[in-house]
Amino acid sequence: MPSDRRWLSGAIAFHLVAITIAALPMPSELAVIEPSSPPPSSMLAPALAPLFDRLALVVAGVEPVLYRASAPLRILTQPYINAGLKQKWNMFANPGHDDSYMRVDYLVATDGSGRPTQRVQELVFPAAREDRPRWRHEFRDKAIFSSVENYFVRFESEEDVNASATAPDMVPIARYFGRTFRQTLPQGQQLVRVEVWYGVAPIPAPGEPIDSAAEANRLQALVKYRAPLTPRPTSSVSLERPGSRVTEGDITWTLFYRGEV
């Protein structure tokens, strides 16, 4: 085999090994395996559920072993992954257990001093209301979701978030919505700062009833973040550092980014 083909084959093999190792999630990211309760209407579930539970426990014990065994190779492949291939591959293996939202807060100065006196909050993700049918795909949602995934890959722990003053993956979101909002400001008002908040709310586990009251309260809380936007005093949400959290109903908001646009 010519030398150039050997190099190409080696590069392809290295790439496949790298993305395979990167696809192994950290054991702490995996959901806890618990025995399931079979639906009473199913005739086969009482017999099959215990079997699948035992199989799930076996698989759950294998993944940490593979993660530890791949540690030496991960040292070699991690720089390559960090160069631009960092992404999550657990879409089907470990789906999310939360509803996710993103809002952008605009801090506005109204007296010419450059000191923010108003806060305007806009829900930007999801683009459409979740309590209504969605008739078309919103590419904006895909872009925001990709930025959120990159954020979690970049900051794998809360210490990483607190040690960083900015989040590069959130900068395009802050700039896009900040510049769009600035065009709507009347003369004499100034956009001083933009904050990007990410919110999560729990999804009931399979078989658990939906808390209708909590769901209704959540939707009502989200309505005020959609147009028409209402200015509020800046004290309505304290000026926290990135990584700070605020609870609103069953939604936990985390400040991902704060900066000028």
JOPEMO-V815605 format. One record per residue. N is the residue number from 1. RES is the residue in three letters. PHI is phi in whole degrees, 0 to 359 (NA if undefined). OMEGA is omega in whole degrees, 0 to 359 (NA if undefined). D_CENTER is the distance of its C-alpha to the mean C-alpha in Angstrom with 1 decimal. Layout:
n=<N:N>
res=<RES:RES>
phi=<PHI:PHI>
omega=<OMEGA:OMEGA>
d_center=<D_CENTER:D_CENTER>
This chain:
n=<1:2:3:4:5:6:7:8:9:10:11:12:13:14:15:16:17:18:19:20:21:22:23:24:25:26:27:28:29:30:31:32:33:34:35:36:37:38:39:40:41:42:43:44:45:46:47:48:49:50:51:52:53:54:55:56:57:58:59:60:61:62:63:64:65:66:67:68:69:70:71:72:73:74:75:76:77:78:79:80:81:82:83:84:85:86:87:88:89:90:91:92:93:94:95:96:97:98:99:100:101:102:103:104:105:106:107:108:109:110:111:112:113:114:115:116:117:118:119:120:121:122:123:124:125:126:127:128:129:130:131:132:133:134:135:136:137:138:139:140:141:142:143:144:145:146:147:148:149:150:151:152:153:154:155:156:157:158:159:160:161:162:163:164:165:166:167:168:169:170:171:172:173:174:175:176:177:178:179:180:181:182:183:184:185:186:187:188:189:190:191:192:193:194:195:196:197:198:199:200:201:202:203:204:205:206:207:208:209:210:211:212:213:214:215:216:217:218:219:220:221:222:223:224:225:226:227:228:229:230:231:232:233:234:235:236:237:238:239:240:241:242:243:244:245:246:247:248:249:250:251:252:253:254:255:256:257:258:259:260:261>
res=<MET:PRO:SER:ASP:ARG:ARG:TRP:LEU:SER:GLY:ALA:ILE:ALA:PHE:HIS:LEU:VAL:ALA:ILE:THR:ILE:ALA:ALA:LEU:PRO:MET:PRO:SER:GLU:LEU:ALA:VAL:ILE:GLU:PRO:SER:SER:PRO:PRO:PRO:SER:SER:MET:LEU:ALA:PRO:ALA:LEU:ALA:PRO:LEU:PHE:ASP:ARG:LEU:ALA:LEU:VAL:VAL:ALA:GLY:VAL:GLU:PRO:VAL:LEU:TYR:ARG:ALA:SER:ALA:PRO:LEU:ARG:ILE:LEU:THR:GLN:PRO:TYR:ILE:ASN:ALA:GLY:LEU:LYS:GLN:LYS:TRP:ASN:MET:PHE:ALA:ASN:PRO:GLY:HIS:ASP:ASP:SER:TYR:MET:ARG:VAL:ASP:TYR:LEU:VAL:ALA:THR:ASP:GLY:SER:GLY:ARG:PRO:THR:GLN:ARG:VAL:GLN:GLU:LEU:VAL:PHE:PRO:ALA:ALA:ARG:GLU:ASP:ARG:PRO:ARG:TRP:ARG:HIS:GLU:PHE:ARG:ASP:LYS:ALA:ILE:PHE:SER:SER:VAL:GLU:ASN:TYR:PHE:VAL:ARG:PHE:GLU:SER:GLU:GLU:ASP:VAL:ASN:ALA:SER:ALA:THR:ALA:PRO:ASP:MET:VAL:PRO:ILE:ALA:ARG:TYR:PHE:GLY:ARG:THR:PHE:ARG:GLN:THR:LEU:PRO:GLN:GLY:GLN:GLN:LEU:VAL:ARG:VAL:GLU:VAL:TRP:TYR:GLY:VAL:ALA:PRO:ILE:PRO:ALA:PRO:GLY:GLU:PRO:ILE:ASP:SER:ALA:ALA:GLU:ALA:ASN:ARG:LEU:GLN:ALA:LEU:VAL:LYS:TYR:ARG:ALA:PRO:LEU:THR:PRO:ARG:PRO:THR:SER:SER:VAL:SER:LEU:GLU:ARG:PRO:GLY:SER:ARG:VAL:THR:GLU:GLY:ASP:ILE:THR:TRP:THR:LEU:PHE:TYR:ARG:GLY:GLU:VAL>
phi=<NA:302:297:294:288:296:297:295:296:295:294:294:297:297:298:295:296:297:288:293:293:293:285:283:285:296:306:290:275:280:289:290:275:234:302:266:255:293:300:295:279:266:274:272:302:301:271:273:301:299:295:292:297:295:296:295:294:295:297:296:278:282:300:299:295:296:296:290:293:273:304:299:291:296:298:280:269:298:301:293:294:294:290:155:254:290:200:266:243:255:303:260:285:211:295:294:243:220:278:241:218:217:232:243:258:252:263:242:262:246:248:81:273:82:263:295:241:228:234:246:244:229:279:248:214:286:290:252:294:280:265:229:299:251:268:213:279:260:293:297:297:297:296:293:297:296:295:295:299:297:298:291:290:290:251:279:213:295:295:297:295:293:278:248:277:224:236:304:290:267:300:300:294:298:292:298:286:295:292:294:292:301:293:267:287:289:299:100:256:228:279:265:208:235:238:246:248:247:242:229:225:292:259:302:293:307:94:274:289:278:281:298:294:295:295:294:295:294:298:294:293:281:300:291:268:256:300:283:284:244:294:229:300:298:286:298:224:295:280:259:271:306:101:289:233:225:258:223:65:261:262:252:267:240:284:272:206:213:185:272:242>
omega=<178:184:181:178:177:177:180:179:178:179:179:179:179:179:181:178:183:182:176:179:179:180:179:181:174:180:181:181:184:178:178:180:178:177:182:176:183:176:182:182:183:180:182:185:181:180:185:184:178:179:179:177:179:178:179:179:178:180:180:178:182:187:178:178:179:181:180:182:181:182:179:178:181:178:181:186:185:177:179:178:181:182:179:181:183:177:181:180:186:183:183:184:185:184:181:181:182:165:185:182:173:175:178:178:179:178:191:173:184:185:178:182:184:178:183:178:180:176:176:186:183:175:184:179:359:184:180:179:184:179:178:179:177:188:180:181:178:180:176:178:179:181:180:180:178:178:178:178:178:179:182:176:182:181:185:179:180:178:179:180:183:181:183:179:182:176:185:183:180:183:179:179:181:182:184:183:178:180:177:180:181:181:181:183:175:180:180:178:187:174:186:187:177:177:177:181:179:183:176:176:187:173:179:177:178:180:179:180:177:177:185:181:179:179:179:179:179:180:179:178:182:183:185:179:178:183:358:183:184:177:176:175:182:180:181:172:185:180:183:177:178:184:179:184:177:181:178:187:176:177:173:180:177:178:180:188:173:181:179:180:NA>
d_center=<46.0:45.9:44.1:41.6:40.6:40.2:37.9:35.9:35.8:34.7:31.9:30.7:31.0:29.2:26.3:26.2:26.4:23.6:21.0:22.3:21.9:18.4:17.6:18.7:15.8:16.8:18.7:16.6:13.5:15.7:16.3:19.7:22.4:24.6:27.6:27.0:29.3:30.8:31.3:34.9:35.6:35.1:38.3:36.8:33.8:35.9:37.2:34.1:31.4:33.0:33.4:29.7:28.7:31.0:29.7:26.0:27.2:29.0:26.0:23.9:26.6:26.9:23.3:23.7:27.1:25.9:23.2:26.0:28.5:26.4:26.0:29.0:27.8:24.4:26.2:27.7:24.8:22.0:23.3:23.4:19.8:18.8:20.9:18.5:17.6:14.5:12.2:11.2:14.1:13.4:12.8:16.0:16.8:14.0:12.0:9.4:11.4:9.6:9.6:6.8:8.3:8.7:12.2:14.4:17.4:20.6:23.2:26.6:30.1:32.9:35.9:36.0:35.5:32.0:30.8:28.0:29.5:27.1:23.4:22.2:18.8:17.3:14.6:13.3:10.6:11.9:15.0:17.3:18.1:16.9:20.4:22.2:22.7:20.7:23.5:21.9:18.8:16.8:16.2:14.4:11.5:11.5:11.6:8.8:6.5:8.3:7.9:4.2:5.5:8.5:7.5:6.8:9.9:11.8:11.4:12.0:13.4:13.8:17.1:15.6:13.7:16.9:19.0:17.5:18.5:16.3:13.1:14.4:11.3:11.2:14.9:15.4:13.4:15.5:18.6:18.4:18.0:20.1:23.0:22.9:23.2:25.9:28.1:28.3:29.6:33.3:35.7:35.8:32.2:29.8:26.1:25.7:22.1:18.6:15.6:12.0:10.5:7.1:8.3:8.3:11.6:13.3:14.6:18.2:19.2:21.6:24.9:23.8:24.8:22.5:23.1:24.4:24.9:21.4:20.0:22.6:21.9:18.2:19.2:21.9:19.6:17.5:20.7:21.7:18.7:20.1:23.3:25.8:24.0:25.9:26.4:26.3:27.7:25.5:26.2:24.2:21.1:22.3:21.7:19.5:18.3:14.8:13.2:15.2:14.3:16.0:16.5:17.5:18.9:16.5:13.4:12.2:11.2:10.3:11.8:10.0:13.1:16.7:19.4:22.2:22.1>
